[in-house]
Amino acid sequence: MVELVRITVLQNGRAIHNNVQLPGVTGGAIDRNEGAPGPLLLQDHGNLVQYRNLWILPLPLRGSDRYEPA
């Protein structure tokens, strides 16, 4: 059985999404190939937004109740 993808997002050192299960590909997906790694797409919706210090790290397959910045 294949599990749905899970994500954890930390922003400014705080977990804003912790081990959240996604129902499938997101609306911004390039294609429906859910098993292959792909690019991270960031949105600005036409606003002046700047991104910096983005880290994409694999986490253990088993979720945690808390994540702390390294």
C-alpha angles and dihedrals in degrees: 000000000000118000123219117254119270128204137193118197124193119192120186090347095308127107107240093170116026119191092327116178115225118214093224139302115349125243090260095055117137092216140344095263097121097173100059124080114245143171125301109241118204123198129215100173089217093301125125100262130161125196125200140161096024114173124190111192132169113242128205115282089242115069126238132219089229140019124196129197115263 
